[in-house]
Amino acid sequence: MTKQEFLDGKSFSLPYTFNNNTYKYNPGGVEFGALEQEYRMSSDEQRVILSDSIMNVEKIGSKMVTLYTFLFGDKIVKKIRYEDMVEFISA
């Protein structure tokens, strides 16, 4: 996936997750937006059952996006490379 596809809000999955959920960028909300998790019944399901904002976007770089959230008062930071994002192809 490319940076522009991420910014366009295309749904994607990550190779190291073991569920049927996908993710997408939502530019609204906080300064740089948020990462949403989309819950689906199965990995080939086109319909999103529920969507939830899971992390805030701290920085959108040329090769990766930096995300953060707070858990019990501690800041948790996660970096995801665009090349690791697998675009979800809808029928």
MODELLER restraints for C-alpha pairs under 7 A, 6 or more apart:
rsr = mdl.restraints
at = mdl.atoms
rsr.add(forms.Gaussian(group=physical.xy_distance, feature=features.Distance(at['CA:1:A'], at['CA:82:A']), mean=5.57, stdev=0.5))
rsr.add(forms.Gaussian(group=physical.xy_distance, feature=features.Distance(at['CA:1:A'], at['CA:83:A']), mean=5.62, stdev=0.5))
rsr.add(forms.Gaussian(group=physical.xy_distance, feature=features.Distance(at['CA:1:A'], at['CA:85:A']), mean=5.54, stdev=0.5))
rsr.add(forms.Gaussian(group=physical.xy_distance, feature=features.Distance(at['CA:1:A'], at['CA:86:A']), mean=6.05, stdev=0.5))
rsr.add(forms.Gaussian(group=physical.xy_distance, feature=features.Distance(at['CA:1:A'], at['CA:87:A']), mean=6.00, stdev=0.5))
rsr.add(forms.Gaussian(group=physical.xy_distance, feature=features.Distance(at['CA:2:A'], at['CA:82:A']), mean=5.77, stdev=0.5))
rsr.add(forms.Gaussian(group=physical.xy_distance, feature=features.Distance(at['CA:2:A'], at['CA:83:A']), mean=6.98, stdev=0.5))
rsr.add(forms.Gaussian(group=physical.xy_distance, feature=features.Distance(at['CA:3:A'], at['CA:62:A']), mean=6.93, stdev=0.5))
rsr.add(forms.Gaussian(group=physical.xy_distance, feature=features.Distance(at['CA:3:A'], at['CA:82:A']), mean=6.20, stdev=0.5))
rsr.add(forms.Gaussian(group=physical.xy_distance, feature=features.Distance(at['CA:6:A'], at['CA:25:A']), mean=6.37, stdev=0.5))
rsr.add(forms.Gaussian(group=physical.xy_distance, feature=features.Distance(at['CA:7:A'], at['CA:25:A']), mean=6.54, stdev=0.5))
rsr.add(forms.Gaussian(group=physical.xy_distance, feature=features.Distance(at['CA:9:A'], at['CA:24:A']), mean=5.47, stdev=0.5))
rsr.add(forms.Gaussian(group=physical.xy_distance, feature=features.Distance(at['CA:9:A'], at['CA:25:A']), mean=4.93, stdev=0.5))
rsr.add(forms.Gaussian(group=physical.xy_distance, feature=features.Distance(at['CA:9:A'], at['CA:26:A']), mean=6.41, stdev=0.5))
rsr.add(forms.Gaussian(group=physical.xy_distance, feature=features.Distance(at['CA:10:A'], at['CA:24:A']), mean=5.94, stdev=0.5))
rsr.add(forms.Gaussian(group=physical.xy_distance, feature=features.Distance(at['CA:11:A'], at['CA:22:A']), mean=6.16, stdev=0.5))
rsr.add(forms.Gaussian(group=physical.xy_distance, feature=features.Distance(at['CA:11:A'], at['CA:23:A']), mean=5.45, stdev=0.5))
rsr.add(forms.Gaussian(group=physical.xy_distance, feature=features.Distance(at['CA:11:A'], at['CA:24:A']), mean=4.70, stdev=0.5))
rsr.add(forms.Gaussian(group=physical.xy_distance, feature=features.Distance(at['CA:11:A'], at['CA:87:A']), mean=6.05, stdev=0.5))
rsr.add(forms.Gaussian(group=physical.xy_distance, feature=features.Distance(at['CA:11:A'], at['CA:88:A']), mean=5.36, stdev=0.5))
rsr.add(forms.Gaussian(group=physical.xy_distance, feature=features.Distance(at['CA:12:A'], at['CA:22:A']), mean=5.38, stdev=0.5))
rsr.add(forms.Gaussian(group=physical.xy_distance, feature=features.Distance(at['CA:12:A'], at['CA:23:A']), mean=5.31, stdev=0.5))
rsr.add(forms.Gaussian(group=physical.xy_distance, feature=features.Distance(at['CA:12:A'], at['CA:24:A']), mean=6.31, stdev=0.5))
rsr.add(forms.Gaussian(group=physical.xy_distance, feature=features.Distance(at['CA:12:A'], at['CA:85:A']), mean=5.87, stdev=0.5))
rsr.add(forms.Gaussian(group=physical.xy_distance, feature=features.Distance(at['CA:12:A'], at['CA:86:A']), mean=5.17, stdev=0.5))
rsr.add(forms.Gaussian(group=physical.xy_distance, feature=features.Distance(at['CA:12:A'], at['CA:87:A']), mean=4.22, stdev=0.5))
rsr.add(forms.Gaussian(group=physical.xy_distance, feature=features.Distance(at['CA:12:A'], at['CA:88:A']), mean=4.76, stdev=0.5))
rsr.add(forms.Gaussian(group=physical.xy_distance, feature=features.Distance(at['CA:13:A'], at['CA:22:A']), mean=4.77, stdev=0.5))
rsr.add(forms.Gaussian(group=physical.xy_distance, feature=features.Distance(at['CA:13:A'], at['CA:23:A']), mean=6.11, stdev=0.5))
rsr.add(forms.Gaussian(group=physical.xy_distance, feature=features.Distance(at['CA:13:A'], at['CA:85:A']), mean=5.93, stdev=0.5))
rsr.add(forms.Gaussian(group=physical.xy_distance, feature=features.Distance(at['CA:13:A'], at['CA:86:A']), mean=5.17, stdev=0.5))
rsr.add(forms.Gaussian(group=physical.xy_distance, feature=features.Distance(at['CA:13:A'], at['CA:87:A']), mean=6.48, stdev=0.5))
rsr.add(forms.Gaussian(group=physical.xy_distance, feature=features.Distance(at['CA:13:A'], at['CA:88:A']), mean=6.53, stdev=0.5))
rsr.add(forms.Gaussian(group=physical.xy_distance, feature=features.Distance(at['CA:14:A'], at['CA:84:A']), mean=6.43, stdev=0.5))
rsr.add(forms.Gaussian(group=physical.xy_distance, feature=features.Distance(at['CA:14:A'], at['CA:85:A']), mean=5.35, stdev=0.5))
rsr.add(forms.Gaussian(group=physical.xy_distance, feature=features.Distance(at['CA:14:A'], at['CA:86:A']), mean=6.06, stdev=0.5))
rsr.add(forms.Gaussian(group=physical.xy_distance, feature=features.Distance(at['CA:20:A'], at['CA:39:A']), mean=6.98, stdev=0.5))
rsr.add(forms.Gaussian(group=physical.xy_distance, feature=features.Distance(at['CA:20:A'], at['CA:40:A']), mean=5.89, stdev=0.5))
rsr.add(forms.Gaussian(group=physical.xy_distance, feature=features.Distance(at['CA:20:A'], at['CA:41:A']), mean=6.83, stdev=0.5))
rsr.add(forms.Gaussian(group=physical.xy_distance, feature=features.Distance(at['CA:20:A'], at['CA:42:A']), mean=5.30, stdev=0.5))
rsr.add(forms.Gaussian(group=physical.xy_distance, feature=features.Distance(at['CA:20:A'], at['CA:43:A']), mean=4.57, stdev=0.5))
rsr.add(forms.Gaussian(group=physical.xy_distance, feature=features.Distance(at['CA:21:A'], at['CA:37:A']), mean=6.67, stdev=0.5))
rsr.add(forms.Gaussian(group=physical.xy_distance, feature=features.Distance(at['CA:21:A'], at['CA:38:A']), mean=5.49, stdev=0.5))
rsr.add(forms.Gaussian(group=physical.xy_distance, feature=features.Distance(at['CA:21:A'], at['CA:39:A']), mean=4.78, stdev=0.5))
rsr.add(forms.Gaussian(group=physical.xy_distance, feature=features.Distance(at['CA:21:A'], at['CA:40:A']), mean=5.67, stdev=0.5))
rsr.add(forms.Gaussian(group=physical.xy_distance, feature=features.Distance(at['CA:22:A'], at['CA:37:A']), mean=5.87, stdev=0.5))
rsr.add(forms.Gaussian(group=physical.xy_distance, feature=features.Distance(at['CA:22:A'], at['CA:38:A']), mean=5.06, stdev=0.5))
rsr.add(forms.Gaussian(group=physical.xy_distance, feature=features.Distance(at['CA:22:A'], at['CA:39:A']), mean=6.76, stdev=0.5))
rsr.add(forms.Gaussian(group=physical.xy_distance, feature=features.Distance(at['CA:23:A'], at['CA:35:A']), mean=6.77, stdev=0.5))
rsr.add(forms.Gaussian(group=physical.xy_distance, feature=features.Distance(at['CA:23:A'], at['CA:36:A']), mean=5.47, stdev=0.5))
rsr.add(forms.Gaussian(group=physical.xy_distance, feature=features.Distance(at['CA:23:A'], at['CA:37:A']), mean=4.49, stdev=0.5))
rsr.add(forms.Gaussian(group=physical.xy_distance, feature=features.Distance(at['CA:23:A'], at['CA:38:A']), mean=5.63, stdev=0.5))
rsr.add(forms.Gaussian(group=physical.xy_distance, feature=features.Distance(at['CA:24:A'], at['CA:35:A']), mean=5.81, stdev=0.5))
rsr.add(forms.Gaussian(group=physical.xy_distance, feature=features.Distance(at['CA:24:A'], at['CA:36:A']), mean=5.34, stdev=0.5))
rsr.add(forms.Gaussian(group=physical.xy_distance, feature=features.Distance(at['CA:24:A'], at['CA:37:A']), mean=6.70, stdev=0.5))
rsr.add(forms.Gaussian(group=physical.xy_distance, feature=features.Distance(at['CA:25:A'], at['CA:34:A']), mean=6.04, stdev=0.5))
rsr.add(forms.Gaussian(group=physical.xy_distance, feature=features.Distance(at['CA:25:A'], at['CA:35:A']), mean=4.78, stdev=0.5))
rsr.add(forms.Gaussian(group=physical.xy_distance, feature=features.Distance(at['CA:25:A'], at['CA:36:A']), mean=6.18, stdev=0.5))
rsr.add(forms.Gaussian(group=physical.xy_distance, feature=features.Distance(at['CA:26:A'], at['CA:33:A']), mean=5.61, stdev=0.5))
rsr.add(forms.Gaussian(group=physical.xy_distance, feature=features.Distance(at['CA:26:A'], at['CA:34:A']), mean=5.31, stdev=0.5))
rsr.add(forms.Gaussian(group=physical.xy_distance, feature=features.Distance(at['CA:26:A'], at['CA:35:A']), mean=6.08, stdev=0.5))
rsr.add(forms.Gaussian(group=physical.xy_distance, feature=features.Distance(at['CA:26:A'], at['CA:36:A']), mean=6.69, stdev=0.5))
rsr.add(forms.Gaussian(group=physical.xy_distance, feature=features.Distance(at['CA:27:A'], at['CA:33:A']), mean=4.08, stdev=0.5))
rsr.add(forms.Gaussian(group=physical.xy_distance, feature=features.Distance(at['CA:27:A'], at['CA:34:A']), mean=6.37, stdev=0.5))
rsr.add(forms.Gaussian(group=physical.xy_distance, feature=features.Distance(at['CA:32:A'], at['CA:57:A']), mean=5.40, stdev=0.5))
rsr.add(forms.Gaussian(group=physical.xy_distance, feature=features.Distance(at['CA:32:A'], at['CA:58:A']), mean=6.42, stdev=0.5))
rsr.add(forms.Gaussian(group=physical.xy_distance, feature=features.Distance(at['CA:33:A'], at['CA:56:A']), mean=6.17, stdev=0.5))
rsr.add(forms.Gaussian(group=physical.xy_distance, feature=features.Distance(at['CA:33:A'], at['CA:57:A']), mean=5.59, stdev=0.5))
rsr.add(forms.Gaussian(group=physical.xy_distance, feature=features.Distance(at['CA:34:A'], at['CA:53:A']), mean=6.40, stdev=0.5))
rsr.add(forms.Gaussian(group=physical.xy_distance, feature=features.Distance(at['CA:34:A'], at['CA:55:A']), mean=5.69, stdev=0.5))
rsr.add(forms.Gaussian(group=physical.xy_distance, feature=features.Distance(at['CA:34:A'], at['CA:56:A']), mean=4.26, stdev=0.5))
rsr.add(forms.Gaussian(group=physical.xy_distance, feature=features.Distance(at['CA:34:A'], at['CA:57:A']), mean=5.15, stdev=0.5))
rsr.add(forms.Gaussian(group=physical.xy_distance, feature=features.Distance(at['CA:35:A'], at['CA:53:A']), mean=5.84, stdev=0.5))
rsr.add(forms.Gaussian(group=physical.xy_distance, feature=features.Distance(at['CA:35:A'], at['CA:54:A']), mean=5.97, stdev=0.5))
rsr.add(forms.Gaussian(group=physical.xy_distance, feature=features.Distance(at['CA:35:A'], at['CA:55:A']), mean=5.30, stdev=0.5))
rsr.add(forms.Gaussian(group=physical.xy_distance, feature=features.Distance(at['CA:35:A'], at['CA:56:A']), mean=6.17, stdev=0.5))
rsr.add(forms.Gaussian(group=physical.xy_distance, feature=features.Distance(at['CA:35:A'], at['CA:57:A']), mean=6.78, stdev=0.5))
rsr.add(forms.Gaussian(group=physical.xy_distance, feature=features.Distance(at['CA:36:A'], at['CA:51:A']), mean=6.41, stdev=0.5))
rsr.add(forms.Gaussian(group=physical.xy_distance, feature=features.Distance(at['CA:36:A'], at['CA:52:A']), mean=5.33, stdev=0.5))
rsr.add(forms.Gaussian(group=physical.xy_distance, feature=features.Distance(at['CA:36:A'], at['CA:53:A']), mean=4.19, stdev=0.5))
rsr.add(forms.Gaussian(group=physical.xy_distance, feature=features.Distance(at['CA:36:A'], at['CA:54:A']), mean=5.65, stdev=0.5))
rsr.add(forms.Gaussian(group=physical.xy_distance, feature=features.Distance(at['CA:37:A'], at['CA:51:A']), mean=5.61, stdev=0.5))
rsr.add(forms.Gaussian(group=physical.xy_distance, feature=features.Distance(at['CA:37:A'], at['CA:52:A']), mean=5.30, stdev=0.5))
rsr.add(forms.Gaussian(group=physical.xy_distance, feature=features.Distance(at['CA:37:A'], at['CA:53:A']), mean=6.23, stdev=0.5))
rsr.add(forms.Gaussian(group=physical.xy_distance, feature=features.Distance(at['CA:37:A'], at['CA:54:A']), mean=6.45, stdev=0.5))
rsr.add(forms.Gaussian(group=physical.xy_distance, feature=features.Distance(at['CA:38:A'], at['CA:48:A']), mean=6.04, stdev=0.5))
rsr.add(forms.Gaussian(group=physical.xy_distance, feature=features.Distance(at['CA:38:A'], at['CA:50:A']), mean=5.92, stdev=0.5))
rsr.add(forms.Gaussian(group=physical.xy_distance, feature=features.Distance(at['CA:38:A'], at['CA:51:A']), mean=4.47, stdev=0.5))
rsr.add(forms.Gaussian(group=physical.xy_distance, feature=features.Distance(at['CA:38:A'], at['CA:52:A']), mean=6.65, stdev=0.5))
rsr.add(forms.Gaussian(group=physical.xy_distance, feature=features.Distance(at['CA:39:A'], at['CA:48:A']), mean=5.87, stdev=0.5))
rsr.add(forms.Gaussian(group=physical.xy_distance, feature=features.Distance(at['CA:39:A'], at['CA:49:A']), mean=5.64, stdev=0.5))
rsr.add(forms.Gaussian(group=physical.xy_distance, feature=features.Distance(at['CA:39:A'], at['CA:50:A']), mean=5.18, stdev=0.5))
rsr.add(forms.Gaussian(group=physical.xy_distance, feature=features.Distance(at['CA:39:A'], at['CA:51:A']), mean=6.14, stdev=0.5))
rsr.add(forms.Gaussian(group=physical.xy_distance, feature=features.Distance(at['CA:40:A'], at['CA:47:A']), mean=6.65, stdev=0.5))
rsr.add(forms.Gaussian(group=physical.xy_distance, feature=features.Distance(at['CA:40:A'], at['CA:48:A']), mean=5.24, stdev=0.5))
rsr.add(forms.Gaussian(group=physical.xy_distance, feature=features.Distance(at['CA:40:A'], at['CA:49:A']), mean=5.62, stdev=0.5))
rsr.add(forms.Gaussian(group=physical.xy_distance, feature=features.Distance(at['CA:46:A'], at['CA:90:A']), mean=5.99, stdev=0.5))
rsr.add(forms.Gaussian(group=physical.xy_distance, feature=features.Distance(at['CA:55:A'], at['CA:67:A']), mean=5.99, stdev=0.5))
rsr.add(forms.Gaussian(group=physical.xy_distance, feature=features.Distance(at['CA:55:A'], at['CA:68:A']), mean=5.54, stdev=0.5))
rsr.add(forms.Gaussian(group=physical.xy_distance, feature=features.Distance(at['CA:55:A'], at['CA:69:A']), mean=5.25, stdev=0.5))
rsr.add(forms.Gaussian(group=physical.xy_distance, feature=features.Distance(at['CA:56:A'], at['CA:67:A']), mean=5.52, stdev=0.5))
rsr.add(forms.Gaussian(group=physical.xy_distance, feature=features.Distance(at['CA:56:A'], at['CA:68:A']), mean=5.33, stdev=0.5))
rsr.add(forms.Gaussian(group=physical.xy_distance, feature=features.Distance(at['CA:56:A'], at['CA:69:A']), mean=6.18, stdev=0.5))
rsr.add(forms.Gaussian(group=physical.xy_distance, feature=features.Distance(at['CA:57:A'], at['CA:66:A']), mean=6.09, stdev=0.5))
rsr.add(forms.Gaussian(group=physical.xy_distance, feature=features.Distance(at['CA:57:A'], at['CA:67:A']), mean=4.52, stdev=0.5))
rsr.add(forms.Gaussian(group=physical.xy_distance, feature=features.Distance(at['CA:57:A'], at['CA:68:A']), mean=6.43, stdev=0.5))
rsr.add(forms.Gaussian(group=physical.xy_distance, feature=features.Distance(at['CA:58:A'], at['CA:66:A']), mean=5.44, stdev=0.5))
rsr.add(forms.Gaussian(group=physical.xy_distance, feature=features.Distance(at['CA:58:A'], at['CA:67:A']), mean=5.33, stdev=0.5))
rsr.add(forms.Gaussian(group=physical.xy_distance, feature=features.Distance(at['CA:58:A'], at['CA:68:A']), mean=6.46, stdev=0.5))
rsr.add(forms.Gaussian(group=physical.xy_distance, feature=features.Distance(at['CA:59:A'], at['CA:65:A']), mean=5.83, stdev=0.5))
rsr.add(forms.Gaussian(group=physical.xy_distance, feature=features.Distance(at['CA:59:A'], at['CA:66:A']), mean=5.06, stdev=0.5))
rsr.add(forms.Gaussian(group=physical.xy_distance, feature=features.Distance(at['CA:60:A'], at['CA:66:A']), mean=6.45, stdev=0.5))
rsr.add(forms.Gaussian(group=physical.xy_distance, feature=features.Distance(at['CA:63:A'], at['CA:81:A']), mean=5.88, stdev=0.5))
rsr.add(forms.Gaussian(group=physical.xy_distance, feature=features.Distance(at['CA:63:A'], at['CA:82:A']), mean=6.09, stdev=0.5))
rsr.add(forms.Gaussian(group=physical.xy_distance, feature=features.Distance(at['CA:64:A'], at['CA:79:A']), mean=6.59, stdev=0.5))
rsr.add(forms.Gaussian(group=physical.xy_distance, feature=features.Distance(at['CA:64:A'], at['CA:80:A']), mean=5.45, stdev=0.5))
rsr.add(forms.Gaussian(group=physical.xy_distance, feature=features.Distance(at['CA:64:A'], at['CA:81:A']), mean=4.08, stdev=0.5))
rsr.add(forms.Gaussian(group=physical.xy_distance, feature=features.Distance(at['CA:64:A'], at['CA:82:A']), mean=5.49, stdev=0.5))
rsr.add(forms.Gaussian(group=physical.xy_distance, feature=features.Distance(at['CA:65:A'], at['CA:79:A']), mean=5.76, stdev=0.5))
rsr.add(forms.Gaussian(group=physical.xy_distance, feature=features.Distance(at['CA:65:A'], at['CA:80:A']), mean=5.52, stdev=0.5))
rsr.add(forms.Gaussian(group=physical.xy_distance, feature=features.Distance(at['CA:65:A'], at['CA:81:A']), mean=6.47, stdev=0.5))
rsr.add(forms.Gaussian(group=physical.xy_distance, feature=features.Distance(at['CA:66:A'], at['CA:78:A']), mean=5.92, stdev=0.5))
rsr.add(forms.Gaussian(group=physical.xy_distance, feature=features.Distance(at['CA:66:A'], at['CA:79:A']), mean=4.50, stdev=0.5))
rsr.add(forms.Gaussian(group=physical.xy_distance, feature=features.Distance(at['CA:66:A'], at['CA:80:A']), mean=6.63, stdev=0.5))
rsr.add(forms.Gaussian(group=physical.xy_distance, feature=features.Distance(at['CA:67:A'], at['CA:77:A']), mean=5.69, stdev=0.5))
rsr.add(forms.Gaussian(group=physical.xy_distance, feature=features.Distance(at['CA:67:A'], at['CA:78:A']), mean=5.14, stdev=0.5))
rsr.add(forms.Gaussian(group=physical.xy_distance, feature=features.Distance(at['CA:67:A'], at['CA:79:A']), mean=6.10, stdev=0.5))
rsr.add(forms.Gaussian(group=physical.xy_distance, feature=features.Distance(at['CA:68:A'], at['CA:75:A']), mean=6.71, stdev=0.5))
rsr.add(forms.Gaussian(group=physical.xy_distance, feature=features.Distance(at['CA:68:A'], at['CA:76:A']), mean=5.42, stdev=0.5))
rsr.add(forms.Gaussian(group=physical.xy_distance, feature=features.Distance(at['CA:68:A'], at['CA:77:A']), mean=4.44, stdev=0.5))
rsr.add(forms.Gaussian(group=physical.xy_distance, feature=features.Distance(at['CA:68:A'], at['CA:78:A']), mean=6.20, stdev=0.5))
rsr.add(forms.Gaussian(group=physical.xy_distance, feature=features.Distance(at['CA:69:A'], at['CA:75:A']), mean=5.82, stdev=0.5))
rsr.add(forms.Gaussian(group=physical.xy_distance, feature=features.Distance(at['CA:69:A'], at['CA:76:A']), mean=5.33, stdev=0.5))
rsr.add(forms.Gaussian(group=physical.xy_distance, feature=features.Distance(at['CA:69:A'], at['CA:77:A']), mean=6.81, stdev=0.5))
rsr.add(forms.Gaussian(group=physical.xy_distance, feature=features.Distance(at['CA:70:A'], at['CA:76:A']), mean=5.79, stdev=0.5))
